[in-house]
Amino acid sequence: MDLDTFYEVMYHASRALEKAELAPQRNQKLIRERHKAFEDAIRAIDAEVAKHERCRRKREDYFSDAAQFG
């Protein structure tokens, strides 16, 4: 999945969170929901970045091993 999509979700969640925090106290439920959406987006980005890092390391290991026998 494209990281830009995750960053866009995170951006929209943070903007909505800012708006909700400026609203009166009655919006506390909405604020909690927006916090959860923001945290979910962060976790999704972290997972995607970790997946890319694992792939990068595997690729580097493969090519460094191949270079030894080349």
CHARMM internal coordinates of N, CA and C (Angstrom, degrees):
IC EDIT
DIST 1 N 1 CA 1.4548
DIST 1 CA 1 C 1.5287
ANGL 1 N 1 CA 1 C 108.85
DIST 1 C 2 N 1.2808
ANGL 1 CA 1 C 2 N 115.78
DIHE 1 N 1 CA 1 C 2 N 147.04
DIST 2 N 2 CA 1.4482
ANGL 1 C 2 N 2 CA 122.90
DIHE 1 CA 1 C 2 N 2 CA -177.47
DIST 2 CA 2 C 1.5284
ANGL 2 N 2 CA 2 C 110.50
DIHE 1 C 2 N 2 CA 2 C -74.93
DIST 2 C 3 N 1.3257
ANGL 2 CA 2 C 3 N 116.35
DIHE 2 N 2 CA 2 C 3 N 131.12
DIST 3 N 3 CA 1.4675
ANGL 2 C 3 N 3 CA 120.23
DIHE 2 CA 2 C 3 N 3 CA -179.54
DIST 3 CA 3 C 1.5200
ANGL 3 N 3 CA 3 C 111.80
DIHE 2 C 3 N 3 CA 3 C -66.40
DIST 3 C 4 N 1.3262
ANGL 3 CA 3 C 4 N 117.74
DIHE 3 N 3 CA 3 C 4 N -27.14
DIST 4 N 4 CA 1.4626
ANGL 3 C 4 N 4 CA 120.27
DIHE 3 CA 3 C 4 N 4 CA 179.17
DIST 4 CA 4 C 1.5247
ANGL 4 N 4 CA 4 C 111.29
DIHE 3 C 4 N 4 CA 4 C -58.56
DIST 4 C 5 N 1.3115
ANGL 4 CA 4 C 5 N 116.83
DIHE 4 N 4 CA 4 C 5 N -36.17
DIST 5 N 5 CA 1.4583
ANGL 4 C 5 N 5 CA 121.19
DIHE 4 CA 4 C 5 N 5 CA 178.42
DIST 5 CA 5 C 1.5216
ANGL 5 N 5 CA 5 C 110.11
DIHE 4 C 5 N 5 CA 5 C -62.55
DIST 5 C 6 N 1.3252
ANGL 5 CA 5 C 6 N 116.91
DIHE 5 N 5 CA 5 C 6 N -44.62
DIST 6 N 6 CA 1.4562
ANGL 5 C 6 N 6 CA 120.27
DIHE 5 CA 5 C 6 N 6 CA 179.23
DIST 6 CA 6 C 1.5244
ANGL 6 N 6 CA 6 C 111.45
DIHE 5 C 6 N 6 CA 6 C -64.51
DIST 6 C 7 N 1.3237
ANGL 6 CA 6 C 7 N 116.42
DIHE 6 N 6 CA 6 C 7 N -42.68
DIST 7 N 7 CA 1.4580
ANGL 6 C 7 N 7 CA 119.21
DIHE 6 CA 6 C 7 N 7 CA 179.09
DIST 7 CA 7 C 1.5287
ANGL 7 N 7 CA 7 C 111.17
DIHE 6 C 7 N 7 CA 7 C -63.58
DIST 7 C 8 N 1.3166
ANGL 7 CA 7 C 8 N 116.87
DIHE 7 N 7 CA 7 C 8 N -36.77
DIST 8 N 8 CA 1.4666
ANGL 7 C 8 N 8 CA 120.45
DIHE 7 CA 7 C 8 N 8 CA 178.17
DIST 8 CA 8 C 1.5289
ANGL 8 N 8 CA 8 C 110.43
DIHE 7 C 8 N 8 CA 8 C -65.35
DIST 8 C 9 N 1.3292
ANGL 8 CA 8 C 9 N 116.81
DIHE 8 N 8 CA 8 C 9 N -43.40
DIST 9 N 9 CA 1.4662
ANGL 8 C 9 N 9 CA 120.69
DIHE 8 CA 8 C 9 N 9 CA 177.44
DIST 9 CA 9 C 1.5260
ANGL 9 N 9 CA 9 C 109.77
DIHE 8 C 9 N 9 CA 9 C -60.81
DIST 9 C 10 N 1.3244
ANGL 9 CA 9 C 10 N 115.91
DIHE 9 N 9 CA 9 C 10 N -44.17
DIST 10 N 10 CA 1.4637
ANGL 9 C 10 N 10 CA 119.94
DIHE 9 CA 9 C 10 N 10 CA 179.92
DIST 10 CA 10 C 1.5318
ANGL 10 N 10 CA 10 C 110.74
DIHE 9 C 10 N 10 CA 10 C -62.90
DIST 10 C 11 N 1.3124
ANGL 10 CA 10 C 11 N 116.85
DIHE 10 N 10 CA 10 C 11 N -40.88
DIST 11 N 11 CA 1.4626
ANGL 10 C 11 N 11 CA 120.63
DIHE 10 CA 10 C 11 N 11 CA 179.39
DIST 11 CA 11 C 1.5305
ANGL 11 N 11 CA 11 C 110.48
DIHE 10 C 11 N 11 CA 11 C -61.57
DIST 11 C 12 N 1.3255
ANGL 11 CA 11 C 12 N 116.61
DIHE 11 N 11 CA 11 C 12 N -48.18
DIST 12 N 12 CA 1.4650
ANGL 11 C 12 N 12 CA 120.03
DIHE 11 CA 11 C 12 N 12 CA -179.09
DIST 12 CA 12 C 1.5225
ANGL 12 N 12 CA 12 C 111.39
DIHE 11 C 12 N 12 CA 12 C -64.69
DIST 12 C 13 N 1.3266
ANGL 12 CA 12 C 13 N 116.60
DIHE 12 N 12 CA 12 C 13 N -38.35
DIST 13 N 13 CA 1.4670
ANGL 12 C 13 N 13 CA 120.07
DIHE 12 CA 12 C 13 N 13 CA 178.55
DIST 13 CA 13 C 1.5244
ANGL 13 N 13 CA 13 C 110.33
DIHE 12 C 13 N 13 CA 13 C -65.07
DIST 13 C 14 N 1.3231
ANGL 13 CA 13 C 14 N 117.39
DIHE 13 N 13 CA 13 C 14 N -40.33
DIST 14 N 14 CA 1.4681
ANGL 13 C 14 N 14 CA 119.39
DIHE 13 CA 13 C 14 N 14 CA -179.59
DIST 14 CA 14 C 1.5239
ANGL 14 N 14 CA 14 C 111.18
DIHE 13 C 14 N 14 CA 14 C -69.75
DIST 14 C 15 N 1.3267
ANGL 14 CA 14 C 15 N 117.43
DIHE 14 N 14 CA 14 C 15 N -36.93
DIST 15 N 15 CA 1.4721
ANGL 14 C 15 N 15 CA 120.04
DIHE 14 CA 14 C 15 N 15 CA 177.27
DIST 15 CA 15 C 1.5324
ANGL 15 N 15 CA 15 C 110.71
DIHE 14 C 15 N 15 CA 15 C -64.56
DIST 15 C 16 N 1.3186
ANGL 15 CA 15 C 16 N 116.48
DIHE 15 N 15 CA 15 C 16 N -43.38
DIST 16 N 16 CA 1.4663
ANGL 15 C 16 N 16 CA 120.80
DIHE 15 CA 15 C 16 N 16 CA 178.62
DIST 16 CA 16 C 1.5207
ANGL 16 N 16 CA 16 C 110.30
DIHE 15 C 16 N 16 CA 16 C -64.50
DIST 16 C 17 N 1.3128
ANGL 16 CA 16 C 17 N 116.39
DIHE 16 N 16 CA 16 C 17 N -36.63
DIST 17 N 17 CA 1.4617
ANGL 16 C 17 N 17 CA 120.80
DIHE 16 CA 16 C 17 N 17 CA 179.13
DIST 17 CA 17 C 1.5236
ANGL 17 N 17 CA 17 C 110.31
DIHE 16 C 17 N 17 CA 17 C -65.81
DIST 17 C 18 N 1.3065
ANGL 17 CA 17 C 18 N 117.15
DIHE 17 N 17 CA 17 C 18 N -42.85
DIST 18 N 18 CA 1.4681
ANGL 17 C 18 N 18 CA 120.80
DIHE 17 CA 17 C 18 N 18 CA 177.77
DIST 18 CA 18 C 1.5250
ANGL 18 N 18 CA 18 C 111.00
DIHE 17 C 18 N 18 CA 18 C -59.87
DIST 18 C 19 N 1.3192
ANGL 18 CA 18 C 19 N 116.46
DIHE 18 N 18 CA 18 C 19 N -44.34
DIST 19 N 19 CA 1.4644
ANGL 18 C 19 N 19 CA 120.34
DIHE 18 CA 18 C 19 N 19 CA 179.76
DIST 19 CA 19 C 1.5211
ANGL 19 N 19 CA 19 C 110.93
DIHE 18 C 19 N 19 CA 19 C -63.39
DIST 19 C 20 N 1.3203
ANGL 19 CA 19 C 20 N 116.85
DIHE 19 N 19 CA 19 C 20 N -42.62
DIST 20 N 20 CA 1.4660
ANGL 19 C 20 N 20 CA 120.81
DIHE 19 CA 19 C 20 N 20 CA -178.41
DIST 20 CA 20 C 1.5203
ANGL 20 N 20 CA 20 C 111.27
DIHE 19 C 20 N 20 CA 20 C -66.92
DIST 20 C 21 N 1.3307
ANGL 20 CA 20 C 21 N 117.24
DIHE 20 N 20 CA 20 C 21 N -36.42
DIST 21 N 21 CA 1.4603
ANGL 20 C 21 N 21 CA 120.01
DIHE 20 CA 20 C 21 N 21 CA -179.04
DIST 21 CA 21 C 1.5230
ANGL 21 N 21 CA 21 C 111.61
DIHE 20 C 21 N 21 CA 21 C -69.36
DIST 21 C 22 N 1.3024
ANGL 21 CA 21 C 22 N 116.76
DIHE 21 N 21 CA 21 C 22 N -23.85
DIST 22 N 22 CA 1.4645
ANGL 21 C 22 N 22 CA 119.96
DIHE 21 CA 21 C 22 N 22 CA 178.09
DIST 22 CA 22 C 1.5280
ANGL 22 N 22 CA 22 C 111.83
DIHE 21 C 22 N 22 CA 22 C -82.07
DIST 22 C 23 N 1.3207
ANGL 22 CA 22 C 23 N 116.22
DIHE 22 N 22 CA 22 C 23 N -12.81
DIST 23 N 23 CA 1.4623
ANGL 22 C 23 N 23 CA 121.40
DIHE 22 CA 22 C 23 N 23 CA -178.17
DIST 23 CA 23 C 1.5375
ANGL 23 N 23 CA 23 C 110.21
DIHE 22 C 23 N 23 CA 23 C -81.09
DIST 23 C 24 N 1.3219
ANGL 23 CA 23 C 24 N 117.09
DIHE 23 N 23 CA 23 C 24 N 168.34
DIST 24 N 24 CA 1.4670
ANGL 23 C 24 N 24 CA 120.91
DIHE 23 CA 23 C 24 N 24 CA -179.89
DIST 24 CA 24 C 1.5245
ANGL 24 N 24 CA 24 C 113.61
DIHE 23 C 24 N 24 CA 24 C -62.84
DIST 24 C 25 N 1.2961
ANGL 24 CA 24 C 25 N 116.02
DIHE 24 N 24 CA 24 C 25 N 171.62
DIST 25 N 25 CA 1.4580
ANGL 24 C 25 N 25 CA 124.12
DIHE 24 CA 24 C 25 N 25 CA -176.38
DIST 25 CA 25 C 1.5340
ANGL 25 N 25 CA 25 C 112.81
DIHE 24 C 25 N 25 CA 25 C -56.37
DIST 25 C 26 N 1.2973
ANGL 25 CA 25 C 26 N 118.15
DIHE 25 N 25 CA 25 C 26 N -29.68
DIST 26 N 26 CA 1.4627
ANGL 25 C 26 N 26 CA 120.48
DIHE 25 CA 25 C 26 N 26 CA -176.10
DIST 26 CA 26 C 1.5273
ANGL 26 N 26 CA 26 C 112.66
DIHE 25 C 26 N 26 CA 26 C -63.77
DIST 26 C 27 N 1.2887
ANGL 26 CA 26 C 27 N 117.14
DIHE 26 N 26 CA 26 C 27 N -11.27
DIST 27 N 27 CA 1.4637
ANGL 26 C 27 N 27 CA 120.34
DIHE 26 CA 26 C 27 N 27 CA -179.10
DIST 27 CA 27 C 1.5299
ANGL 27 N 27 CA 27 C 112.63
DIHE 26 C 27 N 27 CA 27 C -94.28
DIST 27 C 28 N 1.3166
ANGL 27 CA 27 C 28 N 117.65
DIHE 27 N 27 CA 27 C 28 N 18.35
DIST 28 N 28 CA 1.4629
ANGL 27 C 28 N 28 CA 119.65
DIHE 27 CA 27 C 28 N 28 CA -178.66
DIST 28 CA 28 C 1.5275
ANGL 28 N 28 CA 28 C 112.46
DIHE 27 C 28 N 28 CA 28 C -60.89
DIST 28 C 29 N 1.3282
ANGL 28 CA 28 C 29 N 117.15
DIHE 28 N 28 CA 28 C 29 N -37.15
DIST 29 N 29 CA 1.4684
ANGL 28 C 29 N 29 CA 120.28
DIHE 28 CA 28 C 29 N 29 CA 178.04
DIST 29 CA 29 C 1.5266
ANGL 29 N 29 CA 29 C 109.83
DIHE 28 C 29 N 29 CA 29 C -63.06
DIST 29 C 30 N 1.3149
ANGL 29 CA 29 C 30 N 116.14
DIHE 29 N 29 CA 29 C 30 N -43.48
DIST 30 N 30 CA 1.4569
ANGL 29 C 30 N 30 CA 120.99
DIHE 29 CA 29 C 30 N 30 CA 178.39
DIST 30 CA 30 C 1.5280
ANGL 30 N 30 CA 30 C 110.55
DIHE 29 C 30 N 30 CA 30 C -62.55
DIST 30 C 31 N 1.3144
ANGL 30 CA 30 C 31 N 116.04
DIHE 30 N 30 CA 30 C 31 N -40.64
DIST 31 N 31 CA 1.4653
ANGL 30 C 31 N 31 CA 120.12
DIHE 30 CA 30 C 31 N 31 CA 178.89
DIST 31 CA 31 C 1.5236
ANGL 31 N 31 CA 31 C 110.01
DIHE 30 C 31 N 31 CA 31 C -61.74
DIST 31 C 32 N 1.3231
ANGL 31 CA 31 C 32 N 117.58
DIHE 31 N 31 CA 31 C 32 N -44.69
DIST 32 N 32 CA 1.4663
ANGL 31 C 32 N 32 CA 120.42
DIHE 31 CA 31 C 32 N 32 CA 178.79
DIST 32 CA 32 C 1.5370
ANGL 32 N 32 CA 32 C 110.69
DIHE 31 C 32 N 32 CA 32 C -61.30
DIST 32 C 33 N 1.3268
ANGL 32 CA 32 C 33 N 116.37
DIHE 32 N 32 CA 32 C 33 N -41.34
DIST 33 N 33 CA 1.4654
ANGL 32 C 33 N 33 CA 119.68
DIHE 32 CA 32 C 33 N 33 CA 178.76
DIST 33 CA 33 C 1.5286
ANGL 33 N 33 CA 33 C 111.44
DIHE 32 C 33 N 33 CA 33 C -62.92
DIST 33 C 34 N 1.3213
ANGL 33 CA 33 C 34 N 115.25
DIHE 33 N 33 CA 33 C 34 N -41.40
DIST 34 N 34 CA 1.4736
ANGL 33 C 34 N 34 CA 119.08
DIHE 33 CA 33 C 34 N 34 CA -179.86
DIST 34 CA 34 C 1.5271
ANGL 34 N 34 CA 34 C 110.96
DIHE 33 C 34 N 34 CA 34 C -68.62
DIST 34 C 35 N 1.3330
ANGL 34 CA 34 C 35 N 116.75
DIHE 34 N 34 CA 34 C 35 N -37.78
DIST 35 N 35 CA 1.4641
ANGL 34 C 35 N 35 CA 120.01
DIHE 34 CA 34 C 35 N 35 CA 176.03
DIST 35 CA 35 C 1.5285
ANGL 35 N 35 CA 35 C 109.79
DIHE 34 C 35 N 35 CA 35 C -60.03
DIST 35 C 36 N 1.3183
ANGL 35 CA 35 C 36 N 115.96
DIHE 35 N 35 CA 35 C 36 N -43.35
DIST 36 N 36 CA 1.4612
ANGL 35 C 36 N 36 CA 120.34
DIHE 35 CA 35 C 36 N 36 CA -179.83
DIST 36 CA 36 C 1.5310
ANGL 36 N 36 CA 36 C 110.51
DIHE 35 C 36 N 36 CA 36 C -63.08
DIST 36 C 37 N 1.3284
ANGL 36 CA 36 C 37 N 117.16
DIHE 36 N 36 CA 36 C 37 N -43.79
DIST 37 N 37 CA 1.4691
ANGL 36 C 37 N 37 CA 120.87
DIHE 36 CA 36 C 37 N 37 CA 178.38
DIST 37 CA 37 C 1.5227
ANGL 37 N 37 CA 37 C 110.46
DIHE 36 C 37 N 37 CA 37 C -61.28
DIST 37 C 38 N 1.3182
ANGL 37 CA 37 C 38 N 116.14
DIHE 37 N 37 CA 37 C 38 N -41.23
DIST 38 N 38 CA 1.4634
ANGL 37 C 38 N 38 CA 120.88
DIHE 37 CA 37 C 38 N 38 CA 179.75
DIST 38 CA 38 C 1.5330
ANGL 38 N 38 CA 38 C 109.87
DIHE 37 C 38 N 38 CA 38 C -64.89
DIST 38 C 39 N 1.3319
ANGL 38 CA 38 C 39 N 116.95
DIHE 38 N 38 CA 38 C 39 N -45.69
DIST 39 N 39 CA 1.4591
ANGL 38 C 39 N 39 CA 120.58
DIHE 38 CA 38 C 39 N 39 CA 179.49
DIST 39 CA 39 C 1.5293
ANGL 39 N 39 CA 39 C 111.26
DIHE 38 C 39 N 39 CA 39 C -64.07
DIST 39 C 40 N 1.3231
ANGL 39 CA 39 C 40 N 117.22
DIHE 39 N 39 CA 39 C 40 N -37.78
DIST 40 N 40 CA 1.4632
ANGL 39 C 40 N 40 CA 120.75
DIHE 39 CA 39 C 40 N 40 CA 177.13
DIST 40 CA 40 C 1.5267
ANGL 40 N 40 CA 40 C 111.08
DIHE 39 C 40 N 40 CA 40 C -63.02
DIST 40 C 41 N 1.3274
ANGL 40 CA 40 C 41 N 115.96
DIHE 40 N 40 CA 40 C 41 N -40.94
DIST 41 N 41 CA 1.4690
ANGL 40 C 41 N 41 CA 120.20
DIHE 40 CA 40 C 41 N 41 CA 178.38
DIST 41 CA 41 C 1.5247
ANGL 41 N 41 CA 41 C 110.52
DIHE 40 C 41 N 41 CA 41 C -64.40
DIST 41 C 42 N 1.3259
ANGL 41 CA 41 C 42 N 116.87
DIHE 41 N 41 CA 41 C 42 N -40.89
DIST 42 N 42 CA 1.4730
ANGL 41 C 42 N 42 CA 120.84
DIHE 41 CA 41 C 42 N 42 CA 178.60
DIST 42 CA 42 C 1.5352
ANGL 42 N 42 CA 42 C 110.10
DIHE 41 C 42 N 42 CA 42 C -62.41
DIST 42 C 43 N 1.3349
ANGL 42 CA 42 C 43 N 116.23
DIHE 42 N 42 CA 42 C 43 N -45.02
DIST 43 N 43 CA 1.4667
ANGL 42 C 43 N 43 CA 119.54
DIHE 42 CA 42 C 43 N 43 CA 179.60
DIST 43 CA 43 C 1.5277
ANGL 43 N 43 CA 43 C 110.92
DIHE 42 C 43 N 43 CA 43 C -62.87
DIST 43 C 44 N 1.3135
ANGL 43 CA 43 C 44 N 117.39
DIHE 43 N 43 CA 43 C 44 N -39.00
DIST 44 N 44 CA 1.4642
ANGL 43 C 44 N 44 CA 120.91
DIHE 43 CA 43 C 44 N 44 CA 179.26
DIST 44 CA 44 C 1.5248
ANGL 44 N 44 CA 44 C 110.67
DIHE 43 C 44 N 44 CA 44 C -64.88
DIST 44 C 45 N 1.3257
ANGL 44 CA 44 C 45 N 116.42
DIHE 44 N 44 CA 44 C 45 N -41.71
DIST 45 N 45 CA 1.4696
ANGL 44 C 45 N 45 CA 120.18
DIHE 44 CA 44 C 45 N 45 CA 178.13
DIST 45 CA 45 C 1.5239
ANGL 45 N 45 CA 45 C 110.06
DIHE 44 C 45 N 45 CA 45 C -64.24
DIST 45 C 46 N 1.3334
ANGL 45 CA 45 C 46 N 116.91
DIHE 45 N 45 CA 45 C 46 N -45.54
DIST 46 N 46 CA 1.4652
ANGL 45 C 46 N 46 CA 120.47
DIHE 45 CA 45 C 46 N 46 CA 179.16
DIST 46 CA 46 C 1.5190
ANGL 46 N 46 CA 46 C 111.50
DIHE 45 C 46 N 46 CA 46 C -58.54
DIST 46 C 47 N 1.3314
ANGL 46 CA 46 C 47 N 116.84
DIHE 46 N 46 CA 46 C 47 N -42.79
DIST 47 N 47 CA 1.4681
ANGL 46 C 47 N 47 CA 120.60
DIHE 46 CA 46 C 47 N 47 CA -180.00
DIST 47 CA 47 C 1.5196
ANGL 47 N 47 CA 47 C 110.92
DIHE 46 C 47 N 47 CA 47 C -64.74
DIST 47 C 48 N 1.3146
ANGL 47 CA 47 C 48 N 116.59
DIHE 47 N 47 CA 47 C 48 N -41.88
DIST 48 N 48 CA 1.4666
ANGL 47 C 48 N 48 CA 120.68
DIHE 47 CA 47 C 48 N 48 CA -179.11
DIST 48 CA 48 C 1.5312
ANGL 48 N 48 CA 48 C 110.64
DIHE 47 C 48 N 48 CA 48 C -66.82
DIST 48 C 49 N 1.3204
ANGL 48 CA 48 C 49 N 116.94
DIHE 48 N 48 CA 48 C 49 N -41.82
DIST 49 N 49 CA 1.4668
ANGL 48 C 49 N 49 CA 120.72
DIHE 48 CA 48 C 49 N 49 CA 178.25
DIST 49 CA 49 C 1.5266
ANGL 49 N 49 CA 49 C 109.99
DIHE 48 C 49 N 49 CA 49 C -63.68
DIST 49 C 50 N 1.3318
ANGL 49 CA 49 C 50 N 117.04
DIHE 49 N 49 CA 49 C 50 N -43.06
DIST 50 N 50 CA 1.4645
ANGL 49 C 50 N 50 CA 120.59
DIHE 49 CA 49 C 50 N 50 CA 179.17
DIST 50 CA 50 C 1.5170
ANGL 50 N 50 CA 50 C 110.70
DIHE 49 C 50 N 50 CA 50 C -61.22
DIST 50 C 51 N 1.3364
ANGL 50 CA 50 C 51 N 116.81
DIHE 50 N 50 CA 50 C 51 N -40.31
DIST 51 N 51 CA 1.4667
ANGL 50 C 51 N 51 CA 120.85
DIHE 50 CA 50 C 51 N 51 CA 179.04
DIST 51 CA 51 C 1.5258
ANGL 51 N 51 CA 51 C 110.29
DIHE 50 C 51 N 51 CA 51 C -62.39
DIST 51 C 52 N 1.3267
ANGL 51 CA 51 C 52 N 116.71
DIHE 51 N 51 CA 51 C 52 N -43.11
DIST 52 N 52 CA 1.4607
ANGL 51 C 52 N 52 CA 120.58
DIHE 51 CA 51 C 52 N 52 CA 179.15
DIST 52 CA 52 C 1.5258
ANGL 52 N 52 CA 52 C 110.89
DIHE 51 C 52 N 52 CA 52 C -65.82
DIST 52 C 53 N 1.3251
ANGL 52 CA 52 C 53 N 116.56
DIHE 52 N 52 CA 52 C 53 N -37.91
DIST 53 N 53 CA 1.4674
ANGL 52 C 53 N 53 CA 119.87
DIHE 52 CA 52 C 53 N 53 CA 178.44
DIST 53 CA 53 C 1.5261
ANGL 53 N 53 CA 53 C 111.17
DIHE 52 C 53 N 53 CA 53 C -64.34
DIST 53 C 54 N 1.3443
ANGL 53 CA 53 C 54 N 117.10
DIHE 53 N 53 CA 53 C 54 N -42.66
DIST 54 N 54 CA 1.4669
ANGL 53 C 54 N 54 CA 120.37
DIHE 53 CA 53 C 54 N 54 CA 178.20
DIST 54 CA 54 C 1.5174
ANGL 54 N 54 CA 54 C 110.25
DIHE 53 C 54 N 54 CA 54 C -61.57
DIST 54 C 55 N 1.3278
ANGL 54 CA 54 C 55 N 117.19
DIHE 54 N 54 CA 54 C 55 N -42.75
DIST 55 N 55 CA 1.4672
ANGL 54 C 55 N 55 CA 121.05
DIHE 54 CA 54 C 55 N 55 CA 179.25
DIST 55 CA 55 C 1.5191
ANGL 55 N 55 CA 55 C 110.54
DIHE 54 C 55 N 55 CA 55 C -63.59
DIST 55 C 56 N 1.3198
ANGL 55 CA 55 C 56 N 116.67
DIHE 55 N 55 CA 55 C 56 N -41.67
DIST 56 N 56 CA 1.4685
ANGL 55 C 56 N 56 CA 120.75
DIHE 55 CA 55 C 56 N 56 CA -179.79
DIST 56 CA 56 C 1.5309
ANGL 56 N 56 CA 56 C 110.18
DIHE 55 C 56 N 56 CA 56 C -62.45
DIST 56 C 57 N 1.3459
ANGL 56 CA 56 C 57 N 115.95
DIHE 56 N 56 CA 56 C 57 N -44.79
DIST 57 N 57 CA 1.4632
ANGL 56 C 57 N 57 CA 119.52
DIHE 56 CA 56 C 57 N 57 CA -179.91
DIST 57 CA 57 C 1.5268
ANGL 57 N 57 CA 57 C 111.48
DIHE 56 C 57 N 57 CA 57 C -64.21
DIST 57 C 58 N 1.3294
ANGL 57 CA 57 C 58 N 116.98
DIHE 57 N 57 CA 57 C 58 N -41.93
DIST 58 N 58 CA 1.4609
ANGL 57 C 58 N 58 CA 120.12
DIHE 57 CA 57 C 58 N 58 CA 178.64
DIST 58 CA 58 C 1.5227
ANGL 58 N 58 CA 58 C 110.72
DIHE 57 C 58 N 58 CA 58 C -62.35
DIST 58 C 59 N 1.3379
ANGL 58 CA 58 C 59 N 116.37
DIHE 58 N 58 CA 58 C 59 N -42.02
DIST 59 N 59 CA 1.4594
ANGL 58 C 59 N 59 CA 121.07
DIHE 58 CA 58 C 59 N 59 CA 179.59
DIST 59 CA 59 C 1.5277
ANGL 59 N 59 CA 59 C 109.91
DIHE 58 C 59 N 59 CA 59 C -63.98
DIST 59 C 60 N 1.3375
ANGL 59 CA 59 C 60 N 116.93
DIHE 59 N 59 CA 59 C 60 N -44.20
DIST 60 N 60 CA 1.4636
ANGL 59 C 60 N 60 CA 119.91
DIHE 59 CA 59 C 60 N 60 CA 179.46
DIST 60 CA 60 C 1.5238
ANGL 60 N 60 CA 60 C 110.98
DIHE 59 C 60 N 60 CA 60 C -63.91
DIST 60 C 61 N 1.3333
ANGL 60 CA 60 C 61 N 116.99
DIHE 60 N 60 CA 60 C 61 N -42.08
DIST 61 N 61 CA 1.4654
ANGL 60 C 61 N 61 CA 120.43
DIHE 60 CA 60 C 61 N 61 CA 178.60
DIST 61 CA 61 C 1.5234
ANGL 61 N 61 CA 61 C 110.77
DIHE 60 C 61 N 61 CA 61 C -62.90
DIST 61 C 62 N 1.3174
ANGL 61 CA 61 C 62 N 116.74
DIHE 61 N 61 CA 61 C 62 N -43.54
DIST 62 N 62 CA 1.4629
ANGL 61 C 62 N 62 CA 121.26
DIHE 61 CA 61 C 62 N 62 CA -179.01
DIST 62 CA 62 C 1.5258
ANGL 62 N 62 CA 62 C 110.36
DIHE 61 C 62 N 62 CA 62 C -60.69
DIST 62 C 63 N 1.3339
ANGL 62 CA 62 C 63 N 116.29
DIHE 62 N 62 CA 62 C 63 N -48.57
DIST 63 N 63 CA 1.4565
ANGL 62 C 63 N 63 CA 118.66
DIHE 62 CA 62 C 63 N 63 CA -176.27
DIST 63 CA 63 C 1.5221
ANGL 63 N 63 CA 63 C 111.76
DIHE 62 C 63 N 63 CA 63 C -73.09
DIST 63 C 64 N 1.3094
ANGL 63 CA 63 C 64 N 118.52
DIHE 63 N 63 CA 63 C 64 N -30.60
DIST 64 N 64 CA 1.4641
ANGL 63 C 64 N 64 CA 118.87
DIHE 63 CA 63 C 64 N 64 CA 177.17
DIST 64 CA 64 C 1.5329
ANGL 64 N 64 CA 64 C 109.85
DIHE 63 C 64 N 64 CA 64 C -70.29
DIST 64 C 65 N 1.3544
ANGL 64 CA 64 C 65 N 117.61
DIHE 64 N 64 CA 64 C 65 N -36.82
DIST 65 N 65 CA 1.4626
ANGL 64 C 65 N 65 CA 120.88
DIHE 64 CA 64 C 65 N 65 CA 175.74
DIST 65 CA 65 C 1.5232
ANGL 65 N 65 CA 65 C 110.60
DIHE 64 C 65 N 65 CA 65 C -67.29
DIST 65 C 66 N 1.3277
ANGL 65 CA 65 C 66 N 116.79
DIHE 65 N 65 CA 65 C 66 N -41.48
DIST 66 N 66 CA 1.4589
ANGL 65 C 66 N 66 CA 121.18
DIHE 65 CA 65 C 66 N 66 CA -179.74
DIST 66 CA 66 C 1.5278
ANGL 66 N 66 CA 66 C 110.36
DIHE 65 C 66 N 66 CA 66 C -64.75
DIST 66 C 67 N 1.3105
ANGL 66 CA 66 C 67 N 117.86
DIHE 66 N 66 CA 66 C 67 N -35.36
DIST 67 N 67 CA 1.4607
ANGL 66 C 67 N 67 CA 121.30
DIHE 66 CA 66 C 67 N 67 CA -179.53
DIST 67 CA 67 C 1.5290
ANGL 67 N 67 CA 67 C 110.97
DIHE 66 C 67 N 67 CA 67 C -65.87
DIST 67 C 68 N 1.3241
ANGL 67 CA 67 C 68 N 117.44
DIHE 67 N 67 CA 67 C 68 N -31.15
DIST 68 N 68 CA 1.4578
ANGL 67 C 68 N 68 CA 120.79
DIHE 67 CA 67 C 68 N 68 CA 179.91
DIST 68 CA 68 C 1.5268
ANGL 68 N 68 CA 68 C 111.50
DIHE 67 C 68 N 68 CA 68 C -66.92
DIST 68 C 69 N 1.3446
ANGL 68 CA 68 C 69 N 115.94
DIHE 68 N 68 CA 68 C 69 N -31.87
DIST 69 N 69 CA 1.4622
ANGL 68 C 69 N 69 CA 120.01
DIHE 68 CA 68 C 69 N 69 CA -176.47
DIST 69 CA 69 C 1.5194
ANGL 69 N 69 CA 69 C 112.47
DIHE 68 C 69 N 69 CA 69 C -99.88
DIST 69 C 70 N 1.3291
ANGL 69 CA 69 C 70 N 116.51
DIHE 69 N 69 CA 69 C 70 N -1.99
DIST 70 N 70 CA 1.4554
ANGL 69 C 70 N 70 CA 120.63
DIHE 69 CA 69 C 70 N 70 CA -175.40
DIST 70 CA 70 C 1.4527
ANGL 70 N 70 CA 70 C 112.20
DIHE 69 C 70 N 70 CA 70 C -79.41
END
COOR INIT
IC SEED 1 N 1 CA 1 C
IC BUILD
